[in-house]
Amino acid sequence: LKLEMPTVNLEREVAILATVPGVVQSLKRCAVTWQKLISGVLKEQLKKVPEGNGPLAEINLWRENNAALRALTEQMKLPEVQKVLEILQEAEPEFTGDLQIVLSDLKKHHMEAQDNAKFLSTLERHLKNLSTGRGVDVISSVIPSLLNALRLLWIMSRHYNKDARMVPFLERISWEISERVRRVVDLQTLFKQDTATAKKKITEAKNTLEQWKKCYFTTCIQVEESGSKRYWKFDVKSLFEKTDYMVSICQDLYDIFQVAEELQNIFIPELITVTENPKAVDELQREVNIVISPMEDLSFDPFRVENARDWAFVVEEFREDVVVEIVKQIFVQNLKDPPLYKNHPPVAGAISWSRSLSQRIRHTITLFQEEEELLSSGRGQEVQQIYLQVTKKMEEYEAQKYRQWRERAEHVIPLLLKDTLLTLSSATDEPVSVRKSVGFALNFSPEIQEIITEAKYMEQLGLPVPEMARYVALQEDKYLRYTNKLKVMLSRYHKLMEMMNEAEIKLLDHHVKELWRILKAGHKRLTWKSVGIGEFIVQCTQTIGRLELLVHQIHQISEDINSKLQSIESTNLFKFPHSENGDKCPGAKEFFDYVKCEQAKDVEQLVRKYSTIPQLLIEVERRVAYTNSGKSPKLASYYAYWENRIYQVLIQLIVKNLQAFNATILANVPLLQIEAVLSAPEITLQPNDSEIEKMTMQSIQDCVEVTKHFTRWMHGTCIECPPQHVRADEVVTFSFYSDVSQSPLVIEQAVLITQNIQKLLESLRKCLNQWNKYDQLWKSDKDAVLDRLAAEKPPCVVFDEHLQFYLTVTQEVTQWPLVKDEQFIRLQLAPLASAVQENAKSWMMSLGKLLNELAKEELLSLQDEIQVG
């Protein structure tokens, strides 16, 4: 579209050109041509409609309008065109009136097309996904965002904020969604796919159609809440009539496939398993194929509303055939073990199941009878005959089930009500105090509860309930209350018995037997018809409560005793002195004296804790036997239990401490020091080996003798044995020492420590043996050696050799380490090194003196010779 430009020269001023008649006439002809062209284009564009039913066609239309009108608008803005309009306005203002009206229309329609094209372009991405996306899942994901964009379009656009524009556009979107769904749910291919895939496609299609409507109404609410004065009050029927109809078709198709799946996956496999006639399976499969096959080759499109009656006829025919056949087969195959509704008892549940099947088939046949065309067909007559046969069998089945239940209930209820309240969980009459494992169980037959439930459901089914069953059903609350209380009581009883150890059961033998005597009434005498059940439960609960309180009190005292025993067992009997500085360790005697002194302090604390235990046991005696003598016969076994516990604790006390002492010996941390000394002719330890071993053994003995301070109790009491005068001058105190000292565990640790000490001393001896290389310094007879040298009068070089040897010894000794750490002993070698040096120096002094005497003697002899000469 191109405007025809004037051929006259327009370079002069507007005012001058407006006065030239030839120029004005030429420009008027040109303006008329423009007016006709613009009017024709506007008329043509306004007549155009979208090419297609979808929303994208409307967007394309507005883009085409915008392009055509923009071309004209841009040309009208050219300087040459504007000058023509100015000249005509100057020369003949009345002439330009019609042209200005056309130009105003052009501007208005161009702005509308431009605005619509701009705003609709924001929807293009969503609409393309809607029309070309693969699968209905893409459509479902697009719908919310698309409607949100439409809401913004309604609020912001100057033209699509009116019903006249928005409703047709929404109808196009609805059409696009329905077409996409129709292509997905194509019956030609749908019935050729497996059932699961077909059901999935149908479900997705149905959900998509429902989502379109749901999201639309959600957007309506959002538009109102946004504060906009223009609400979405569109004609819902025009938007959703087709999609709502398609939803119902999808549901019909889903139901058809669901029935087919039930037959294929549930019923037919069961039939194959239980039937001995495979022809029945083939017949059922053939029946299913017969009723499904017409769906594949329909002569009409079921998704068109005008075909609704034809589709309804096909669906009803399918339902009649399939439902009757399915109900028949399900009933026949599940007679012996019918599926029950949740919480339904067996008999009433079976009758309810039969009636539900009967109701289903009756409802189907009723609908079937309303269609005269179906009723009059040969297949219709056959279906009716099957229906009559099946319902008759169902009625007979229900009557038989009810009769059997009634007879059973009338016979068994009197017997069940004669059961005792409780039963023993193990077949024995031994007292609980003898057999801790004996327990009681609730003896309420589940069949009573089942009869009660059956009676309720039978009444709901309209069947008469036997008088005895009705009586029991009326007592349900009472039975429930009794059984719950008995369960709670028995739970407390068993928990209480589990809380007690053997010693406590013997201790509380009288109380437990009393509880047993009371419980025995529920096991021997009371039945579910008895009137004293409530009183029995109260008596049992009170007795258990009293025993629980007593056991709790005893456990508190036991915890106190155990706490003291734990403290005794964890006592450290080998506390070692701390060196004042890192290098200085105490001597052996000082070390072992310190350990013994600390043990004496610990023993005082241990004995103090031990002496409080009898008082705690007397407190138990006071609560159980109501005496405080410490020698109650009722507590004899309990006293013995704790005395044995004390013995075990003392064993652990000694064993753990000896183990710790042994670990200290083996650790490479010096705790005491001894010296290596020269006691000619031997190098020895100070203190020597036997003294160290003796001190170690004494320390072990001191540890074990700690138990002498724990006096044993008199037999059958918690009272300490008084000292026994064996002879006039000998007093014996009975303690745990004799037993503990003979314990194999204690002996084993004592032997192990002794062996380790011996190995340690042997290692130290090997260290001292290295110094024997110098033993000639103190083992040689110095006087004899010197006399021999004096007699031989050797040259000075011989003396020099001897002196050099001893000098080397004194220097070599200084290079030896003066401290040797071996496990927990630090060996000081300085005294030994000093003694070796002293012996070497003594040899040097003696040789020097001899050499001096020999030299002096030689000098005097030489002097005499000089004088004589």
C-alpha positions in Angstrom: 0.0 0.0 0.0 1.7 3.2 -1.2 0.3 6.7 -1.3 0.4 8.5 -4.6 2.6 11.6 -4.2 1.9 15.0 -6.0 4.0 15.9 -9.1 4.1 19.7 -8.4 7.1 21.4 -6.9 6.5 22.0 -3.2 9.8 23.7 -2.3 8.3 27.1 -1.7 6.6 28.3 1.5 3.1 27.0 2.4 1.5 30.4 2.3 2.8 31.1 -1.2 1.9 27.7 -2.6 -1.6 28.0 -1.1 -2.2 31.0 -3.4 -1.3 29.1 -6.6 -4.5 27.7 -8.0 -2.8 25.0 -10.1 -0.9 23.7 -7.2 -4.0 23.6 -5.0 -6.0 21.7 -7.6 -3.3 19.1 -8.1 -3.0 18.6 -4.4 -6.8 18.3 -4.0 -6.8 15.5 -6.5 -4.0 13.7 -4.7 -5.8 14.1 -1.3 -9.0 12.6 -2.8 -6.9 9.6 -3.9 -5.5 9.2 -0.4 -8.9 9.4 1.2 -10.3 6.6 -1.1 -7.3 4.4 -0.5 -7.3 4.7 3.3 -11.1 4.3 3.4 -10.9 1.1 1.3 -8.1 -0.3 3.4 -10.0 0.4 6.7 -13.1 -1.2 5.3 -11.2 -4.3 4.1 -9.3 -4.8 7.4 -12.5 -4.4 9.5 -14.2 -7.1 7.4 -11.4 -9.6 8.0 -12.0 -12.5 10.5 -9.5 -14.9 12.0 -8.6 -17.8 9.7 -9.2 -20.7 12.1 -11.0 -21.5 15.3 -8.0 -21.3 17.6 -6.7 -18.3 19.6 -3.5 -18.0 17.6 -5.6 -17.1 14.5 -7.0 -14.0 16.3 -3.5 -12.9 17.2 -2.3 -13.3 13.6 -5.3 -11.2 12.4 -4.4 -8.3 14.7 -0.8 -8.5 13.6 -1.9 -8.3 9.9 -4.2 -5.3 10.7 -1.4 -3.6 12.6 1.1 -4.1 9.7 -1.3 -2.8 7.1 -2.5 0.2 9.1 1.0 1.0 10.3 2.2 1.3 6.7 -0.4 3.9 5.9 0.1 5.7 9.2 3.9 5.9 8.6 3.3 7.3 5.1 0.9 10.0 6.4 3.7 11.1 8.7 6.1 11.9 5.8 7.1 15.6 5.6 5.9 15.8 2.0 2.4 14.5 3.0 2.2 16.8 6.0 3.1 19.8 3.7 0.3 18.9 1.3 -2.2 18.8 4.2 -0.9 22.2 5.5 -1.2 23.8 2.0 -4.8 22.4 1.6 -5.7 23.6 5.1 -4.3 27.0 4.3 -6.0 27.2 0.9 -9.4 25.5 1.4 -10.0 24.5 5.0 -13.5 23.1 4.3 -12.1 20.7 1.8 -9.9 18.8 4.3 -12.8 18.0 6.7 -13.7 14.6 5.2 -10.0 13.7 4.9 -9.4 14.5 8.6 -12.2 12.2 9.6 -10.7 9.4 7.6 -7.3 10.1 9.0 -8.8 10.1 12.5 -10.4 6.7 11.9 -7.0 5.4 10.6 -5.3 6.5 13.7 -7.9 5.0 16.0 -8.0 1.6 14.3 -4.2 1.5 14.0 -3.8 2.2 17.7 -6.3 -0.5 18.5 -4.6 -3.0 16.2 -1.2 -2.0 17.6 -2.4 -2.3 21.3 -4.1 -5.6 20.7 -1.1 -7.1 18.8 1.2 -6.0 21.6 -0.9 -7.4 24.5 -1.9 -10.6 22.7 1.7 -11.3 21.9 2.3 -11.9 25.7 0.0 -14.9 25.4 1.6 -16.3 22.3 4.1 -18.6 24.0 1.4 -20.2 26.2 -1.0 -20.6 23.2 1.7 -22.2 21.1 2.4 -24.7 23.8 -1.4 -25.2 24.1 -1.7 -26.0 20.3 1.5 -27.8 19.6 2.8 -29.2 22.9 3.2 -32.9 23.1 0.8 -34.6 25.5 -2.0 -33.3 27.7 0.4 -32.9 30.6 1.9 -29.9 28.7 -1.7 -28.5 28.3 -2.2 -28.9 32.1 1.0 -27.0 32.9 0.1 -24.2 30.5 -3.5 -23.5 31.7 -2.7 -21.7 35.0 -0.1 -19.4 33.5 -2.3 -18.7 30.5 -5.3 -17.7 32.6 -3.0 -15.5 34.8 -1.8 -13.8 31.6 -5.5 -13.3 30.5 -6.2 -11.7 33.8 -3.4 -9.2 33.3 -4.6 -8.6 29.7 -8.1 -7.8 31.1 -6.7 -5.4 33.6 -4.2 -3.6 31.4 -5.6 -3.7 27.8 -7.8 -0.8 26.6 -9.7 -3.1 24.2 -9.7 -6.7 25.7 -11.3 -5.4 28.9 -14.8 -5.9 27.5 -17.0 -8.9 27.2 -17.3 -8.5 23.4 -13.6 -9.1 23.0 -12.7 -11.4 25.9 -15.6 -13.9 25.6 -14.9 -14.9 21.9 -11.2 -15.2 22.7 -11.9 -17.5 25.7 -14.2 -19.6 23.5 -11.3 -20.0 21.0 -9.1 -21.2 23.9 -11.8 -23.6 25.1 -12.1 -24.9 21.5 -8.3 -25.4 21.3 -8.2 -27.3 24.6 -11.1 -29.6 23.6 -9.6 -30.3 20.2 -6.2 -31.2 21.8 -8.0 -33.6 24.2 -10.1 -35.1 21.5 -6.9 -35.9 19.5 -5.3 -37.6 22.5 -8.4 -39.6 23.4 -8.8 -41.1 19.9 -11.0 -44.2 20.0 -9.4 -45.6 16.9 -6.1 -46.0 18.7 -7.2 -46.0 22.4 -8.8 -49.4 22.3 -5.7 -50.9 20.6 -3.5 -49.9 23.6 -3.0 -51.7 26.8 -5.5 -50.9 29.6 -3.1 -49.1 31.9 -1.9 -46.7 29.1 -5.5 -46.0 27.9 -6.6 -45.3 31.5 -3.7 -42.9 32.0 -4.5 -41.0 28.8 -8.2 -40.7 29.7 -7.4 -39.6 33.3 -5.0 -37.0 32.1 -7.5 -35.7 29.4 -10.3 -35.5 32.0 -8.1 -33.8 34.5 -7.0 -31.2 31.9 -10.6 -30.4 31.0 -11.6 -30.1 34.7 -8.5 -28.0 35.4 -9.5 -25.5 32.6 -12.8 -24.9 34.3 -11.4 -24.8 37.8 -8.6 -22.4 36.9 -11.1 -20.2 35.1 -13.2 -19.7 38.2 -10.1 -19.2 40.3 -9.1 -16.4 38.0 -12.6 -14.9 38.2 -12.1 -14.6 42.0 -8.6 -13.1 41.5 -10.1 -10.5 39.1 -12.6 -9.5 41.8 -10.0 -9.4 44.5 -7.7 -7.3 42.5 -9.9 -4.3 42.9 -10.9 -4.1 39.3 -14.4 -2.7 38.7 -14.8 -4.9 35.6 -15.5 -8.5 36.7 -15.6 -11.7 34.7 -19.3 -12.3 34.4 -19.1 -14.3 31.1 -21.6 -16.8 29.7 -20.3 -20.0 31.4 -22.3 -22.2 29.1 -20.6 -20.9 25.9 -17.2 -21.5 27.5 -17.7 -24.9 29.1 -20.6 -26.7 27.6 -18.5 -28.7 25.2 -15.6 -29.4 27.7 -18.1 -30.4 30.4 -19.6 -32.9 28.0 -16.2 -34.2 27.1 -15.5 -34.7 30.8 -18.5 -37.0 31.0 -17.4 -38.9 27.9 -13.9 -39.4 29.4 -15.5 -40.7 32.6 -17.6 -43.2 30.6 -14.5 -44.4 28.8 -12.5 -44.7 32.0 -15.3 -46.8 33.5 -15.3 -49.1 30.5 -11.6 -49.6 30.8 -11.8 -50.0 34.5 -14.3 -52.9 34.0 -12.1 -54.5 31.5 -9.1 -54.2 33.8 -11.0 -55.7 36.7 -11.8 -58.7 34.5 -8.3 -59.0 33.1 -6.2 -58.4 36.3 -8.5 -59.4 39.2 -11.2 -61.8 38.2 -9.9 -63.9 35.3 -6.6 -64.9 37.1 -8.7 -66.1 40.1 -11.0 -68.0 37.8 -8.1 -69.7 36.1 -6.8 -70.8 39.5 -9.9 -72.2 40.9 -11.9 -73.5 37.9 -11.4 -76.9 36.3 -13.2 -75.8 33.2 -11.0 -73.5 31.0 -14.0 -73.0 28.7 -15.5 -70.7 31.4 -12.5 -68.4 31.2 -12.6 -68.4 27.4 -16.3 -67.6 27.6 -15.9 -64.7 29.9 -13.1 -63.3 27.8 -15.2 -63.7 24.7 -18.1 -61.9 26.5 -15.8 -59.0 27.3 -14.5 -58.7 23.8 -18.0 -58.8 22.4 -19.2 -55.8 24.5 -16.0 -53.8 24.0 -15.5 -54.3 20.3 -18.3 -51.9 19.2 -16.4 -49.0 20.8 -13.5 -49.4 18.4 -15.5 -48.8 15.2 -18.1 -46.2 16.2 -19.9 -44.5 13.2 -20.0 -41.2 15.1 -17.8 -38.9 17.1 -18.8 -39.4 20.8 -17.2 -36.1 21.8 -19.8 -34.1 19.8 -22.7 -33.0 21.9 -25.2 -33.7 19.1 -24.2 -37.5 19.3 -25.0 -37.7 23.1 -28.0 -40.0 22.7 -26.1 -42.4 20.4 -23.2 -42.6 22.9 -25.5 -43.1 25.9 -27.1 -46.0 24.1 -23.7 -47.7 23.5 -22.6 -47.1 27.2 -25.8 -48.5 28.6 -25.6 -51.6 26.5 -22.0 -52.1 27.6 -23.0 -51.7 31.3 -25.8 -54.1 31.1 -23.8 -56.9 29.5 -20.6 -56.5 31.5 -22.1 -55.7 34.9 -24.5 -58.6 34.9 -21.7 -61.0 33.8 -19.2 -59.7 36.3 -21.6 -59.8 39.2 -22.5 -63.4 38.3 -18.9 -64.6 38.2 -17.8 -62.6 41.2 -20.6 -64.1 43.3 -20.0 -67.7 42.1 -16.3 -67.6 42.7 -16.3 -65.9 46.1 -19.1 -67.7 47.8 -16.8 -69.6 50.2 -14.6 -66.6 51.1 -16.4 -63.4 50.3 -14.5 -60.1 50.4 -15.6 -58.1 53.5 -16.1 -54.4 54.0 -13.8 -52.8 56.6 -14.8 -53.7 60.2 -17.6 -56.1 59.0 -17.9 -59.4 60.8 -17.7 -62.6 58.7 -21.5 -63.5 58.4 -23.0 -60.1 58.3 -20.2 -59.0 56.0 -20.9 -61.9 53.6 -24.6 -61.0 53.6 -23.8 -57.3 53.0 -21.5 -58.3 50.2 -24.2 -60.4 48.6 -26.7 -57.6 48.9 -24.3 -55.1 47.5 -23.8 -57.3 44.4 -27.6 -57.8 44.2 -28.2 -54.0 44.5 -25.6 -53.3 41.8 -27.1 -55.7 39.3 -30.7 -54.6 40.2 -29.8 -51.0 39.6 -28.3 -51.9 36.2 -31.3 -54.0 35.2 -33.6 -51.1 36.2 -31.8 -48.8 33.9 -31.8 -51.5 31.2 -35.6 -51.8 31.5 -36.1 -48.1 30.9 -34.7 -48.6 27.4 -37.3 -50.4 25.4 -35.0 -51.0 22.5 -32.5 -52.8 24.7 -35.2 -54.7 26.5 -36.7 -56.1 23.3 -33.4 -57.4 21.8 -32.4 -61.1 22.1 -29.4 -60.1 24.1 -31.6 -58.1 26.4 -33.8 -61.1 27.1 -30.8 -63.3 27.8 -29.4 -60.7 30.3 -32.7 -60.6 32.1 -32.7 -64.4 32.5 -29.1 -64.4 33.9 -30.2 -61.6 36.3 -33.1 -63.6 37.7 -31.0 -66.7 38.2 -28.2 -64.8 40.0 -30.5 -62.9 42.4 -32.2 -66.1 43.4 -28.9 -67.7 44.3 -28.0 -64.6 46.3 -31.2 -64.8 48.3 -30.6 -68.5 49.1 -27.0 -67.8 50.0 -28.0 -65.0 52.4 -30.7 -67.1 54.1 -28.3 -70.0 54.6 -25.6 -67.7 56.1 -28.1 -66.2 58.5 -29.6 -69.5 59.6 -26.1 -71.0 60.4 -25.1 -67.9 62.4 -28.3 -67.9 64.4 -27.9 -71.6 65.4 -24.3 -71.2 66.3 -24.9 -68.1 68.4 -27.7 -69.7 70.4 -25.5 -72.8 71.1 -22.2 -71.2 71.9 -23.1 -68.0 73.9 -24.1 -69.9 77.1 -20.8 -71.9 77.0 -18.7 -68.8 76.4 -20.2 -66.9 79.3 -19.2 -69.8 81.6 -15.5 -69.2 80.9 -13.5 -67.8 83.9 -12.2 -64.2 83.7 -8.5 -65.3 83.7 -6.4 -68.1 82.5 -2.9 -69.1 83.4 -0.3 -68.4 80.7 1.5 -71.6 81.8 -0.1 -74.7 83.0 1.0 -74.8 86.6 -0.4 -74.2 90.1 3.0 -73.3 91.6 3.0 -70.1 93.6 4.3 -67.0 91.7 7.1 -66.7 94.2 8.4 -70.1 93.0 7.8 -69.6 89.3 8.4 -66.0 88.3 7.4 -66.9 84.7 3.8 -67.7 85.6 1.5 -65.1 84.3 -2.2 -64.5 83.8 -4.1 -63.8 80.6 -7.5 -62.4 79.9 -9.9 -65.2 79.1 -12.5 -63.3 77.1 -13.3 -65.2 73.9 -13.1 -63.1 70.7 -16.1 -65.0 69.5 -18.3 -63.1 72.1 -17.2 -59.8 70.5 -17.7 -61.2 67.1 -21.3 -62.3 68.0 -21.9 -58.8 69.4 -20.7 -57.2 66.2 -22.7 -59.7 64.1 -25.8 -58.9 66.0 -25.4 -55.1 65.4 -25.0 -55.6 61.7 -27.7 -58.1 61.4 -30.1 -55.6 63.0 -28.9 -53.0 60.4 -29.6 -55.5 57.7 -33.2 -55.9 59.0 -32.7 -59.5 60.2 -34.1 -60.7 63.5 -31.5 -61.1 66.3 -31.8 -64.1 68.7 -32.7 -63.1 72.3 -29.4 -64.5 73.7 -27.3 -62.6 71.1 -29.3 -59.4 71.8 -28.7 -59.8 75.5 -24.9 -60.1 75.0 -24.9 -57.2 72.6 -26.7 -55.0 75.2 -23.9 -55.9 77.6 -21.2 -54.8 75.2 -20.2 -51.6 77.1 -20.0 -53.6 80.4 -17.8 -56.3 78.8 -15.6 -53.7 77.1 -15.2 -51.8 80.4 -14.4 -55.0 82.3 -11.9 -56.3 79.6 -10.1 -53.0 79.4 -9.7 -52.7 83.2 -8.6 -56.4 83.4 -6.0 -55.8 80.7 -4.7 -52.7 82.5 -4.6 -54.6 85.8 -2.8 -57.7 84.3 -0.4 -55.4 82.5 0.5 -53.8 85.9 0.8 -57.2 87.5 3.2 -58.6 84.9 5.2 -55.4 84.8 5.4 -55.6 88.6 6.6 -59.2 88.6 9.2 -58.3 86.0 10.5 -55.5 88.2 11.4 -57.9 91.0 14.5 -60.0 91.0 14.7 -63.4 92.7 15.8 -62.0 96.0 13.0 -59.5 96.1 10.4 -62.2 95.2 11.6 -64.3 98.1 11.6 -61.2 100.3 8.0 -60.4 99.4 6.8 -64.0 99.3 3.9 -63.3 101.7 2.7 -60.3 99.7 3.0 -62.1 96.4 1.1 -65.2 97.7 -1.7 -62.9 98.9 -1.9 -61.3 95.5 -1.9 -64.8 93.9 -4.8 -65.8 96.2 -6.9 -62.9 95.1 -6.1 -63.4 91.4 -6.9 -67.1 91.8 -10.6 -66.1 92.2 -10.6 -64.8 88.6 -9.0 -68.0 87.4 -11.1 -70.5 89.4 -14.4 -69.0 90.5 -15.5 -65.9 88.6 -17.1 -66.2 85.2 -18.5 -63.6 82.7 -21.9 -64.1 84.2 -20.8 -63.4 87.7 -21.9 -60.2 89.5 -18.7 -59.6 91.4 -16.4 -58.8 88.5 -16.2 -55.1 89.4 -15.3 -55.8 93.0 -12.7 -58.4 91.9 -11.0 -55.8 89.6 -11.0 -53.2 92.4 -9.5 -55.6 94.9 -6.8 -56.8 92.5 -5.9 -53.2 91.5 -5.6 -52.1 95.2 -3.5 -55.1 96.1 -1.2 -54.6 93.1 -1.0 -50.9 94.0 0.1 -51.6 97.6 2.7 -54.1 96.4 3.9 -51.6 93.7 4.4 -49.0 96.4 6.4 -51.4 98.6 8.5 -52.6 95.7 9.2 -49.0 94.7 10.3 -48.2 98.3 12.6 -51.3 98.3 14.1 -50.3 95.0 14.9 -46.9 96.3 16.7 -48.4 99.2 18.4 -50.9 96.9 19.6 -48.0 94.7 21.1 -46.4 97.8 22.9 -49.6 98.7 24.1 -50.1 95.1 25.3 -46.5 95.0 27.5 -47.2 98.1 28.7 -50.5 96.7 29.6 -48.8 93.4 31.5 -46.2 95.3 33.4 -48.9 97.2 34.1 -50.9 94.0 35.5 -47.8 92.2 37.9 -46.8 95.0 41.5 -46.5 94.0 43.7 -48.3 96.6 47.0 -47.5 94.8 47.5 -43.8 95.1 51.1 -42.8 94.2 53.2 -39.9 95.4 53.8 -37.0 93.0 57.4 -36.1 92.4 58.3 -32.6 93.3 59.9 -32.1 89.9 60.0 -34.2 86.8 63.3 -35.8 87.5 63.1 -36.6 91.2 61.2 -39.8 92.1 60.7 -41.1 95.6 62.7 -44.1 96.8 61.2 -47.6 96.8 60.5 -47.6 100.5 59.1 -44.1 100.5 56.9 -45.0 97.5 55.4 -48.1 99.1 55.0 -46.4 102.5 53.0 -43.7 100.8 50.8 -46.2 99.1 50.1 -48.0 102.4 49.4 -44.7 104.1 46.9 -43.6 101.5 45.3 -47.1 101.6 44.7 -46.6 105.3 42.9 -43.4 104.7 40.7 -45.0 102.0 39.9 -47.9 104.2 38.3 -45.6 106.8 36.0 -44.2 104.1 35.2 -47.6 102.7 34.3 -49.0 106.1 32.2 -46.0 106.9 30.1 -46.6 103.7 30.0 -50.4 104.4 28.7 -49.8 107.9 25.7 -47.8 106.7 24.3 -50.8 104.6 22.8 -52.7 107.6 20.8 -49.6 108.5 19.3 -49.5 105.0 18.5 -53.2 105.2 16.8 -52.6 108.6 14.7 -50.0 106.9 13.6 -52.7 104.4 12.9 -55.0 107.3 10.7 -52.3 108.9 8.6 -51.9 105.7 8.3 -55.6 105.0 8.3 -57.4 108.4 7.4 -54.3 110.6 10.5 -54.9 112.8 13.9 -53.2 113.0 16.1 -55.9 114.6 18.3 -56.6 111.6 17.7 -60.3 112.1 14.2 -60.9 110.9 13.7 -64.5 109.6 11.6 -63.2 106.8 14.6 -61.3 105.5 17.2 -64.0 105.9 17.5 -64.7 102.2 17.5 -61.0 101.5 20.4 -60.4 103.9 22.3 -63.3 102.2 21.6 -61.8 98.8 23.2 -58.5 99.8 26.1 -60.1 101.6 26.9 -62.0 98.5 26.6 -58.7 96.5 29.1 -57.2 98.9 31.5 -60.1 98.4 31.3 -59.8 94.6 32.0 -56.0 94.9 35.0 -56.6 97.2 36.4 -59.2 94.7 36.0 -56.6 91.9 37.5 -53.9 94.2 40.7 -55.9 94.7 40.9 -57.4 91.2 40.5 -54.0 89.5 43.1 -52.3 91.8 45.6 -55.1 91.3 45.0 -54.9 87.5 45.6 -51.1 87.7 48.7 -51.7 89.8 50.0 -54.2 87.2 49.3 -51.8 84.4 51.3 -49.1 86.4 54.2 -51.5 86.6 54.2 -52.2 82.9 53.7 -48.6 81.9 56.8 -46.6 80.9 56.3 -43.9 83.5 58.9 -43.9 86.3 57.2 -43.6 89.8 60.0 -44.7 92.1 63.8 -44.8 92.0 66.5 -47.2 93.1 70.3 -46.9 92.9 73.0 -49.1 91.4 75.9 -49.3 93.9 79.3 -51.1 93.9 79.5 -53.5 96.8 82.7 -55.2 96.0 83.1 -57.6 94.5 79.5 -57.3 93.1 77.4 -54.5 91.6 74.0 -54.5 93.3 70.7 -52.6 93.5 69.9 -50.6 96.5 67.5 -51.8 97.8 68.3 -55.1 96.3 66.2 -57.5 94.2 64.7 -59.4 97.1 63.9 -56.3 99.1 62.0 -54.8 96.1 60.1 -58.0 95.4 59.3 -58.2 99.1 58.0 -54.6 99.2 55.8 -55.3 96.1 54.4 -58.5 97.5 53.7 -56.7 100.8 51.8 -53.9 98.8 49.7 -56.6 97.1 49.0 -58.2 100.5 48.1 -54.8 102.0 45.6 -54.3 99.1 44.0 -57.7 99.7 44.0 -57.2 103.5 41.8 -54.2 103.0 38.9 -56.7 103.1 39.8 -57.6 106.7 38.1 -54.4 107.7 34.8 -55.6 106.2 33.3 -57.7 109.0 30.9 -60.5 108.0 27.3 -60.6 109.2 26.0 -63.2 111.5 24.0 -66.0 109.8 20.5 -64.9 108.8 21.1 -61.3 109.9 22.7 -58.0 108.8 24.4 -57.6 112.1 28.3 -57.7 112.2 29.8 -60.7 113.9 31.4 -59.8 117.2 35.1 -60.7 117.7 35.6 -64.3 118.7 38.0 -65.3 121.5 39.6 -68.5 120.3 42.2 -68.6 123.0 42.9 -66.4 126.0 45.2 -64.2 124.0 43.8 -64.6 120.5 40.8 -62.8 119.1 39.4 -63.6 115.6 37.2 -61.3 113.6 35.3 -62.9 110.8 35.7 -60.8 107.6 35.6 -61.2 103.9 39.4 -61.5 103.8 39.6 -65.3 103.9 37.2 -65.7 101.0 38.6 -62.8 98.9 42.2 -63.9 99.4 41.3 -67.4 98.1 39.5 -66.1 95.0 41.2 -67.4 91.8 40.8 -64.0 90.2 42.7 -62.3 93.0 45.4 -65.0 93.1 45.8 -64.8 89.3 46.5 -61.0 89.5 48.9 -61.4 92.4 50.9 -64.0 90.5 50.9 -61.9 87.4 52.3 -58.8 89.3 55.0 -60.9 90.9 56.0 -62.3 87.5 56.2 -58.9 86.0 58.3 -57.5 88.9 60.7 -60.4 88.5 61.0 -59.7 84.8 61.6 -56.0 85.5 64.3 -56.8 88.0 65.9 -59.2 85.6 66.0 -56.5 83.0 67.6 -54.1 85.4 70.2 -56.8 86.3 71.1 -57.1 82.6 71.7 -53.3 82.6 74.1 -53.6 85.5 76.0 -56.5 83.9 77.3 -54.1 81.3 79.4 -52.5 84.0 81.2 -55.7 84.8 83.7 -54.8 82.1 85.4 -52.7 84.8 85.3 -55.4 87.5 89.1 -55.8 87.4 89.3 -52.4 89.1 88.0 -53.8 92.3 88.5 -57.5 91.9 92.3 -57.4 91.3 94.8 -57.6 94.3 96.2 -54.1 94.1 99.1 -54.8 96.6 100.2 -57.9 94.8 100.2 -56.1 91.5 102.2 -53.2 92.9 104.7 -55.5 94.6 105.3 -57.3 91.3 105.9 -54.0 89.5 108.3 -52.9 92.3 110.3 -56.1 92.0 110.4 -55.9 88.2 111.2 -52.2 88.1 109.8 -51.8 84.6 110.7 -48.8 82.5 108.6 -45.7 82.7 106.7 -46.5 79.5 105.1 -49.5 81.2 103.8 -47.2 84.0 102.6 -44.8 81.3 100.6 -47.5 79.7 98.9 -48.4 83.0 98.2 -44.8 83.9 96.8 -44.2 80.4 94.4 -47.1 80.8 93.0 -45.9 84.1 92.7 -42.4 82.8 90.7 -43.7 79.9 88.4 -45.5 82.3 87.6 -42.4 84.3 86.8 -40.5 81.1 84.8 -43.3 79.5 82.6 -43.6 82.6 81.4 -40.0 82.3 79.9 -40.9 78.8 77.5 -43.5 80.3 73.9 -42.5 81.0 73.4 -42.0 84.6 69.7 -42.6 84.6 67.9 -45.7 83.3 64.0 -45.7 83.2 62.6 -49.2 83.0 58.8 -49.4 83.2 57.8 -47.9 86.6 61.3 -47.9 88.1 64.0 -45.2 87.6 67.5 -46.7 88.1 70.1 -44.1 89.3 73.5 -45.1 88.0 75.5 -42.1 89.3 76.6 -43.9 92.6 78.0 -46.8 90.5 79.7 -44.5 88.0 81.3 -42.5 90.9 82.6 -45.8 92.5 84.1 -46.9 89.2 85.9 -43.6 88.8 87.1 -43.7 92.4 88.6 -47.1 91.9 90.4 -46.0 88.7 91.7 -42.9 90.4 92.9 -45.1 93.3 94.9 -47.2 90.9 96.4 -44.1 89.3 97.4 -42.8 92.8 99.0 -46.0 93.8 100.9 -46.4 90.5 102.1 -42.8 90.7 103.4 -43.3 94.3 105.2 -46.5 93.2 106.7 -44.8 90.2 107.9 -41.9 92.5 109.5 -44.3 94.9 111.3 -46.2 92.2 112.5 -43.0 90.6 113.7 -41.6 93.9 115.6 -44.9 94.6 117.3 -44.6 91.1 118.2 -41.0 91.8 119.9 -41.8 95.1 121.8 -44.7 93.5 123.0 -42.4 90.7 124.0 -39.8 93.3 126.1 -42.4 95.2 127.9 -43.4 92.0 128.8 -39.9 91.2 130.2 -39.3 94.7 132.4 -42.5 94.5 133.7 -41.5 91.1 
